């Protein structure tokens, strides 16, 4: 028995020999505390603290008495078994250190409260900062990417990234946008097109037109100054809307045989396998393969066990310039749509009241001219 492993134990022993009472007295004189002493036909039985056991053996180790250990109560037996198998404590210590180290790597990213589009957006943002499964994550890197997410994304009112036990939690709330208008500048509002004024919604400034008045492009609508009773100019920035009924024409042409980029149906994928932040395997796509690219991040798994790694798969869908053929009716519809798109680009709030169409079915293209009668805000600053 290794004595130093039993210092915290309580040992039960028997003492036999001539005059065992003298042995007990000798132990007491040397400050060796014995307890639970009881007499036996051939001697005595007692208990002793494990720390005092070596001293008792040295004191009574002559031929007059025989000391025999019966049993131990305490952790000494377990420690003695561990001492016989040193691989057990060393393995447990190694497992603890490895677990402590691996918990600093990202094993999984939890996007659960977000929808698919928000998950893809945040995944791209994290990947742009080299954060994915298998990354060794630090507090500084986590704070930096959180600040960047708040700056670059207008979808989230609040976002938080919490990393614990190898798991990166993403929590956020939807953004609530509030329009804050800047103070009006000292610039007047002029008509962007000719028409009949139907409503004036000036927020500041001095109106220069009235409802029902006919205006031409470039006419003054809202001025920034007027004279008071004494003839002194009063200045006020101009802002607001002036609605008018406008008649304007737009033209567009759609070829019957245009050339467009279309998907060929072929694709190629390049993969990068990463584990614990190190690249293990990579495949490259052909250099001359061009088209639409899509990047997916697939966490590494062995069955249901998640590993601190990721497969970055870049899929390229091949596109090629392909001649298309539009029928006359299709080309006409596309030309009409292009005319309406021109209208809404110039007047986004336009409400169409009537339209007149002029269509020319040429040999190579369908040409359309559409005259719209619409109501819209025509006030603009020069």
C-alpha positions in Angstrom: 0.0 0.0 0.0 1.3 3.5 -1.0 1.1 5.3 2.4 1.0 8.8 0.9 -2.3 8.0 -1.0 -4.1 7.1 2.3 -3.3 10.2 4.3 -7.0 11.3 4.2 -8.3 7.9 5.1 -9.4 6.4 8.4 -7.6 3.1 8.9 -8.8 0.2 11.1 -6.1 -2.1 12.5 -5.5 -4.7 15.1 -2.6 -4.7 17.6 -1.5 -8.1 19.1 1.4 -9.1 21.4 2.5 -8.9 25.0 0.9 -6.1 27.1 -0.9 -4.2 24.2 -1.9 -1.6 26.8 1.8 -0.4 26.9 1.7 0.0 23.1 -1.4 2.3 23.4 0.3 4.3 26.2 3.4 4.7 24.0 1.3 5.9 21.1 -0.4 8.5 23.3 3.0 9.8 24.6 4.1 10.4 21.0 0.9 12.3 20.2 -0.5 9.6 18.0 -4.3 9.8 18.4 -6.2 6.5 18.4 -10.0 6.2 18.6 -12.7 3.6 18.7 -10.5 1.3 20.7 -12.0 -2.0 21.8 -10.4 -5.1 23.4 -9.9 -8.4 21.6 -9.1 -11.8 23.1 -5.5 -11.5 21.7 -5.0 -7.7 21.7 -6.9 -4.6 20.7 -8.6 -3.1 17.7 -8.5 0.7 17.0 -8.8 3.3 14.3 -6.2 5.9 13.3 -5.9 8.8 10.8 -4.0 7.8 7.7 -1.6 10.7 8.2 -0.5 9.1 11.6 -0.2 5.5 10.2 3.5 5.7 9.2 4.5 7.0 12.6 2.6 4.2 14.4 4.3 1.6 12.3 7.7 3.1 13.0 7.0 3.3 16.7 5.6 -0.3 17.2 7.7 -2.0 14.6 9.7 -4.3 16.9 9.1 -7.9 17.9 6.9 -7.3 20.9 3.7 -6.2 18.9 2.1 -7.1 15.6 0.2 -4.4 13.8 -2.2 -5.6 11.0 -4.3 -3.3 8.8 -7.9 -4.5 8.4 -9.6 -1.9 6.2 -9.4 1.7 4.9 -12.3 4.2 4.6 -11.7 7.2 2.4 -10.4 8.2 -1.1 -7.1 6.4 -0.7 -8.3 3.2 -2.3 -9.6 5.0 -5.3 -6.4 7.0 -5.7 -4.4 3.8 -5.4 -6.4 2.2 -8.2 -5.7 5.3 -10.3 -2.0 5.1 -9.5 -2.0 1.6 -10.9 -3.7 2.9 -14.1 -2.1 6.3 -14.9 -3.7 6.4 -18.3 -7.2 7.2 -16.8 -6.4 10.5 -15.1 -4.1 11.5 -17.9 -6.8 10.7 -20.5 -9.4 12.7 -18.5 -7.0 15.7 -18.2 -6.3 15.5 -21.9 -10.0 15.3 -22.8 -10.7 18.4 -20.6 -7.9 20.4 -22.3 -9.0 19.4 -25.8 -12.7 20.2 -25.0 -11.6 23.6 -23.6 -9.6 24.3 -26.7 -12.2 23.1 -29.2 -14.9 25.1 -27.6 -13.2 28.2 -28.9 -13.9 27.1 -32.4 -17.3 27.6 -34.1 -19.1 24.2 -34.3 -22.4 25.5 -35.5 -24.2 28.7 -36.3 -27.8 29.1 -35.1 -29.9 31.2 -37.4 -33.2 29.7 -36.2 -35.3 32.9 -35.6 -34.5 34.4 -39.0 -36.1 33.6 -42.4 -34.2 32.1 -45.3 -33.4 35.4 -47.0 -32.1 36.9 -43.8 -30.0 33.8 -43.0 -28.4 33.9 -46.5 -27.6 37.6 -46.1 -26.0 37.2 -42.6 -24.2 34.1 -43.8 -22.6 36.1 -46.6 -21.7 38.9 -44.1 -20.1 36.4 -41.7 -18.2 34.7 -44.5 -16.9 38.1 -45.7 -15.2 38.4 -42.2 -13.9 34.8 -42.4 -16.4 33.5 -39.8 -17.9 30.1 -40.5 -17.9 26.6 -39.0 -14.4 25.7 -37.9 -13.2 29.3 -37.3 -11.3 30.1 -34.1 -13.4 32.9 -32.8 -12.2 35.7 -30.5 -14.1 38.4 -28.6 -12.6 41.1 -30.7 -13.6 39.5 -34.0 -17.1 38.9 -32.7 -17.5 42.5 -31.7 -16.2 43.7 -35.0 -18.5 41.6 -37.1 -21.5 42.6 -34.9 -20.7 46.3 -35.4 -20.3 45.7 -39.2 -23.6 43.9 -39.4 -25.4 46.8 -37.8 -23.7 49.3 -40.2 -24.2 47.4 -43.4 -27.6 45.8 -43.0 -30.8 47.9 -43.1 -33.0 44.9 -42.4 -32.3 44.7 -38.7 -33.1 47.2 -36.0 -31.0 45.3 -33.5 -28.7 42.3 -33.9 -26.7 40.4 -31.4 -24.1 37.6 -31.9 -23.4 35.4 -28.8 -20.8 32.7 -28.8 -20.8 30.0 -26.2 -19.7 26.4 -26.0 -18.8 26.3 -29.7 -22.2 27.6 -30.8 -22.8 31.0 -32.4 -26.3 32.4 -31.7 -27.6 35.1 -34.0 -30.5 37.1 -32.5 -32.1 40.1 -34.2 -35.2 42.3 -34.5 -36.8 43.7 -37.6 -35.9 47.3 -38.5 -38.6 49.9 -38.2 -37.8 52.7 -40.7 -38.8 56.3 -40.0 -38.3 59.0 -42.6 -36.6 62.1 -41.3 -36.8 65.0 -43.7 -34.0 67.4 -43.9 -34.8 71.2 -43.6 -35.9 72.7 -46.9 -33.2 74.5 -48.8 -33.5 78.0 -50.2 -34.4 76.7 -53.6 -37.7 77.2 -55.4 -39.8 74.4 -57.0 -40.3 74.4 -60.8 -42.6 72.3 -63.1 -41.0 69.2 -64.6 -43.6 68.9 -67.3 -46.5 70.9 -68.7 -50.0 70.2 -67.3 -53.0 71.4 -65.4 -52.5 71.9 -61.6 -55.0 69.7 -59.7 -53.7 69.9 -56.1 -51.1 71.9 -54.2 -49.5 70.3 -51.2 -46.8 72.8 -50.3 -45.2 72.2 -46.9 -43.2 75.4 -46.9 -42.5 78.2 -49.3 -44.9 80.5 -51.2 -47.2 79.1 -53.9 -46.9 80.8 -57.3 -49.7 78.9 -59.0 -53.3 78.0 -58.2 -55.5 74.8 -58.7 -56.8 74.7 -62.3 -53.9 76.8 -63.7 -52.1 75.6 -66.8 -48.3 75.5 -66.4 -45.5 74.8 -68.8 -42.3 72.9 -68.1 -39.9 75.1 -66.2 -42.6 77.4 -64.7 -42.2 78.5 -61.1 -44.5 76.6 -58.8 -43.4 77.4 -55.2 -41.2 80.4 -54.5 -38.8 80.9 -51.6 -39.5 84.6 -50.9 -42.1 87.2 -51.0 -42.4 90.9 -50.0 -44.1 91.9 -46.7 -46.2 95.0 -46.3 -43.1 97.2 -46.0 -41.5 95.7 -49.1 -38.9 93.6 -47.3 -38.2 90.1 -48.6 -39.4 87.2 -46.4 -37.4 84.0 -47.1 -38.7 80.4 -46.6 -37.4 77.2 -48.0 -39.6 75.5 -50.6 -40.8 71.9 -50.1 -43.9 69.8 -50.8 -45.8 68.5 -53.9 -47.7 70.0 -56.7 -50.0 67.5 -58.5 -50.9 68.1 -62.1 -52.7 66.4 -64.9 -50.1 65.7 -67.6 -50.2 64.4 -71.1 -46.9 63.0 -72.3 -45.7 60.5 -74.9 -43.0 57.8 -74.7 -41.5 55.6 -77.4 -39.8 52.2 -77.4 -38.9 49.4 -79.9 -38.5 45.7 -79.3 -36.5 43.6 -81.9 -38.0 40.3 -83.0 -34.7 38.5 -82.9 -32.7 39.8 -79.9 -29.6 38.1 -78.4 -29.9 37.5 -74.6 -27.8 35.7 -72.0 -29.6 32.5 -71.0 -28.8 29.5 -68.8 -27.5 26.5 -70.8 -28.5 24.0 -68.1 -24.8 23.0 -67.4 -23.1 23.8 -64.1 -19.9 23.1 -62.3 -19.1 23.1 -58.6 -15.9 24.0 -56.8 -15.5 22.8 -53.2 -13.3 23.8 -50.3 -13.4 21.5 -47.2 -12.3 23.2 -44.0 -11.8 21.7 -40.5 -10.7 23.7 -37.5 -9.9 26.7 -39.7 -7.6 24.7 -42.0 -8.3 23.7 -45.6 -8.2 19.9 -46.0 -9.4 19.5 -49.6 -10.1 21.8 -52.6 -11.4 21.4 -56.1 -11.2 24.1 -58.8 -13.7 25.1 -61.5 -12.5 25.4 -65.1 -11.1 28.8 -65.8 -13.1 29.4 -68.9 -16.4 28.5 -67.2 -18.4 31.7 -66.8 -22.0 32.4 -65.7 -24.1 33.0 -62.6 -22.3 32.1 -59.3 -23.9 30.8 -56.1 -22.0 30.1 -52.9 -23.4 27.6 -50.3 -21.9 26.8 -46.8 -22.6 23.2 -45.7 -21.6 22.3 -42.1 -19.6 19.1 -41.8 -21.3 16.1 -40.2 -20.5 12.5 -39.4 -23.9 11.0 -39.1 -25.7 13.2 -36.5 -22.4 14.5 -35.0 -21.5 18.0 -36.0 -17.9 18.8 -36.7 -16.1 22.2 -36.4 -15.8 22.5 -40.1 -17.7 23.6 -43.3 -17.9 22.8 -47.0 -17.8 25.9 -49.1 -19.4 25.0 -52.4 -19.3 27.5 -55.3 -21.7 26.6 -58.1 -21.4 28.3 -61.4 -24.4 28.1 -63.8 -23.2 28.5 -67.4 -24.7 31.2 -69.5 -24.4 31.9 -73.2 -25.6 34.5 -75.7 -28.6 32.9 -77.3 -30.7 34.3 -80.1 -34.3 34.6 -79.2 -37.5 34.9 -81.3 -40.5 37.0 -80.3 -43.8 36.9 -82.0 -45.3 40.2 -83.1 -47.8 40.2 -80.2 -45.0 39.4 -77.7 -42.7 42.1 -79.1 -45.5 44.6 -79.0 -46.3 43.8 -75.4 -42.6 44.2 -74.4 -42.4 47.6 -76.2 -45.6 48.8 -74.4 -44.1 47.6 -71.1 -40.9 49.6 -71.9 -42.9 52.7 -72.5 -44.7 52.4 -69.2 -41.4 51.7 -67.4 -40.1 55.1 -68.8 -43.1 56.8 -67.4 -42.7 55.4 -63.9 -38.9 56.1 -64.0 -39.7 59.8 -64.6 -42.8 60.0 -62.4 -42.8 57.2 -59.8 -46.2 58.3 -58.3 -48.0 58.6 -61.6 -51.7 57.5 -61.7 -52.6 56.8 -65.3 -56.1 58.0 -66.3 -56.0 57.3 -70.1 -53.6 56.3 -72.8 -53.4 56.3 -76.6 -51.2 53.7 -78.4 -49.5 53.9 -81.7 -47.9 50.7 -83.0 -45.7 50.1 -86.0 -45.0 46.5 -86.9 -41.7 46.8 -88.8 -39.7 44.1 -90.4 -37.1 43.8 -87.6 -38.9 45.3 -84.6 -42.2 46.4 -83.1 -42.1 50.1 -82.4 -44.7 51.7 -80.0 -45.5 55.2 -79.1 -47.8 55.7 -76.1 -49.4 58.9 -75.0 -50.4 58.9 -71.3 -52.7 61.2 -69.5 -51.8 60.9 -65.8 -51.7 62.7 -62.5 -48.4 63.0 -60.8 -46.1 65.3 -58.7 -44.4 67.7 -61.2 -42.5 69.8 -58.7 -38.8 69.6 -58.8 -35.7 71.6 -57.8 -33.4 72.8 -60.6 
